[in-house]
């Protein structure tokens, strides 16, 4: 899935829309101390009070919030073996196909049961499943057009899961208007935190308006911190790489090819070369093929950046040593520092400096009077706490 497809679905999680119909909701309460299903219930989504509908819909929207490969990950299902009776892909697929609500609930309960196997949660959790249909118009339309113009739509059945922690309410002091006195207010009912889901997923993924049942969109609770146990043991998914992982792999590969030491001009050229790939992508209307960095592209980027003695065999050996796969591809957007952070960090014992990738070429490491110094070329006066720094001449 690409970010446009995710945003289009996410936008439809609202009470009044003709482009999404949620038929059923199923909730499972899991106790922290026993890691067992304590309570479960299901009902038509339309039977919930409007306020509850709004709370859940906002929660589902948050499940699909965040950037791809940072909080959202397209996960490929592992192949089902004969020994696996409860393969999640099959449970979800059957849950979409069946017209029997009880059968769907039974399949979702089996998935929830996998969440408590060999896992100790810090708090009680609530696992919520919904199923419904997402309708996408076959043609673009303006907001002014009538609903009748949406008669031709793609119908996409889906299942979405949200995992939420519960919190015990804090003791508080309240004023009783009837008795005109202050009282300690103690509540014992746990509060389901629907504002910050700790995980979830959407099945199936959608590519070019078609369902891809071999992939599932996994949602992590925190950026760059996917739950690998959940992916492998609950979703039965293959291993994934985060944006941070790709960036680290790229850096290690470059070190293997050019060595540990590099000047800022070369590094700036590398980032500029990769960024130009992303600029071309943004100019294209569709996101059918995101730019990636394989051995050939890494070789091209390094040569174009002025790195000497780069050849195919050298780059392939670096891939094999770092990632143990010379056919591995990194997304170009993961490698550019501005994707995972807004700036590059220059760390020293004296001070830490942050600078944008495009300004890296103005930074030098020089030796003055036998001491190593960071030199930053500037075109204007430097201001510190409102004071203008006096220029000084350095003489070696």
C-alpha positions, -999 to 999 in steps of 0.1 A, spaced: 0 0 0 11 35 -5 5 66 16 -23 78 -7 -43 46 -4 -39 46 34 -49 83 36 -80 76 15 -92 48 38 -83 67 69 -104 97 59 -136 76 58 -135 67 94 -164 90 103 -200 85 114 -217 98 83 -202 87 51 -215 67 21 -180 54 13 -175 32 43 -200 8 60 -188 -10 91 -211 -40 97 -198 -56 129 -176 -49 159 -161 -74 183 -143 -65 215 -121 -88 237 -109 -78 272 -76 -94 283 -65 -93 320 -29 -84 326 -23 -107 356 -36 -138 339 -30 -130 302 -63 -146 295 -95 -135 277 -117 -122 305 -147 -110 285 -158 -108 249 -188 -93 231 -199 -84 196 -227 -66 180 -236 -46 148 -216 -14 147 -248 5 141 -261 -6 174 -235 14 193 -244 48 207 -233 76 185 -208 88 211 -192 53 212 -191 52 174 -172 84 173 -147 73 200 -140 41 181 -138 57 147 -112 82 160 -93 53 174 -93 34 141 -81 66 124 -51 67 148 -43 30 141 -37 40 104 -18 72 113 19 76 108 44 71 80 51 39 61 80 19 74 81 41 105 48 33 122 30 14 94 45 -17 78 33 -38 49 39 -73 61 40 -104 39 24 -135 53 46 -165 58 36 -196 39 12 -218 58 25 -252 68 4 -283 73 10 -281 111 -5 -246 113 -42 -248 120 -46 -212 130 -27 -193 104 -38 -157 107 -40 -151 69 -65 -180 67 -85 -168 97 -88 -133 83 -96 -144 48 -123 -168 61 -136 -140 83 -140 -117 53 -158 -144 32 -182 -158 57 -217 -143 61 -221 -158 95 -212 -133 123 -206 -160 148 -180 -176 126 -163 -143 121 -162 -137 158 -148 -171 165 -120 -165 140 -112 -131 156 -112 -147 191 -86 -172 179 -64 -143 167 -69 -126 200 -59 -158 217 -26 -158 199 -19 -124 213 -18 -137 249 4 -167 242 38 -163 258 31 -126 264 28 -107 297 12 -73 292 19 -44 315 -17 -35 318 -51 -49 309 -58 -45 271 -88 -44 249 -86 -59 214 -112 -45 190 -120 -60 156 -143 -45 130 -153 -56 95 -170 -38 68 -167 -24 32 -147 5 19 -160 20 -13 -137 39 -36 -151 59 -66 -137 47 -99 -134 84 -110 -121 115 -92 -149 138 -81 -152 172 -65 -170 178 -32 -197 196 -50 -208 166 -71 -239 147 -61 -236 113 -44 -253 98 -75 -220 103 -93 -204 77 -70 -225 48 -83 -194 33 -99 -172 23 -70 -146 -3 -61 -159 -24 -32 -132 -34 -8 -141 -57 22 -117 -53 51 -110 -62 87 -93 -38 111 -79 -45 145 -70 -21 173 -51 -30 205 -55 -5 234 -43 -4 269 -65 4 299 -57 28 327 -71 30 362 -86 65 370 -67 86 394 -82 96 427 -96 132 427 -114 157 448 -148 168 437 -174 193 449 -209 178 457 -234 205 448 -263 188 466 -245 184 499 -223 214 494 -191 197 504 -159 184 490 -155 147 486 -128 122 475 -139 107 443 -128 71 437 -136 53 405 -126 16 400 -137 11 364 -107 9 340 -105 35 313 -99 22 278 -72 45 262 -87 50 227 -64 80 220 -31 60 218 -35 25 203 -5 3 210 -9 -18 179 -32 -30 152 -36 -41 116 -56 -37 84 -64 -67 62 -61 -70 33 -37 -45 18 -49 -26 -13 -28 -21 -44 -42 -3 -75 -77 -7 -61 -73 -45 -58 -72 -65 -26 -38 -81 -18 -46 -109 6 -9 -120 8 0 -88 27 -13 -72 59 -8 -36 70 7 -37 106 5 -6 128 31 -2 156 24 18 188 56 39 185 77 51 156 104 27 145 95 3 173 75 -25 157 66 -55 179 85 -83 161 69 -109 184 35 -97 173 44 -97 136 59 -132 137 37 -151 162 3 -133 159 2 -122 123 24 -151 110 43 -125 90 78 -123 75 106 -102 89 104 -64 82 129 -36 80 121 -2 95 133 31 79 159 34 106 171 -2 98 175 7 61 194 39 69 218 20 92 223 -7 65 231 20 39 256 37 62 274 4 69 275 -5 32 290 29 23 316 24 50 325 -10 36 330 5 1 347 39 9 361 33 43 354 48 77 366 83 68 349 106 43 349 143 36 318 164 39 317 172 2 314 136 -8 288 129 19 268 159 7 270 147 -29 257 113 -19 227 128 -2 221 152 -31 222 123 -56 197 103 -36 175 133 -30 173 139 -68 157 104 -71 130 115 -46 124 147 -65 117 127 -96 93 105 -77 74 135 -63 69 149 -98 52 117 -109 14 115 -103 14 79 -93 34 61 -66 36 28 -85 73 23 -81 91 40 -52 128 46 -59 151 19 -43 188 15 -38 201 -19 -49 237 -27 -57 236 -11 -91 220 21 -77 245 23 -48 274 19 -72 259 47 -95 253 71 -66 288 66 -52 305 71 -86 283 102 -93 293 116 -59 330 114 -67 340 83 -48 370 66 -65 377 29 -70 341 18 -69 331 -13 -89 302 -38 -90 321 -66 -72 331 -43 -43 295 -31 -38 281 -66 -40 306 -78 -14 296 -49 9 259 -59 6 267 -95 13 287 -87 44 263 -61 59 229 -76 50 239 -111 38 219 -105 6 234 -89 -25 199 -86 -39 186 -65 -10 169 -31 -19 166 -1 4 140 26 -1 157 58 -11 134 78 11 147 59 41 183 68 35 180 105 32 184 119 67 155 143 64 131 113 62 140 98 96 150 131 112 150 168 101 187 172 103 221 155 104 237 153 139 274 162 143 284 148 176 316 160 195 326 159 232 324 197 233 291 203 216 265 186 194 255 204 162 225 197 139 226 208 103 204 201 72 217 176 47 220 203 19 242 225 41 266 197 50 290 209 22 297 240 43 312 220 71 348 210 74 371 194 99 403 213 100 435 214 121 443 248 138 474 251 160 476 213 162 440 210 173 411 195 154 382 220 148 348 220 131 347 248 106 313 260 93 313 284 63 287 312 68 276 341 46 263 364 73 271 374 108 267 347 135 242 355 163 244 339 198 217 350 223 212 382 205 250 390 203 269 393 170 301 373 171 333 393 163 353 378 134 387 363 143 417 355 122 431 321 127 469 317 122 485 283 124 
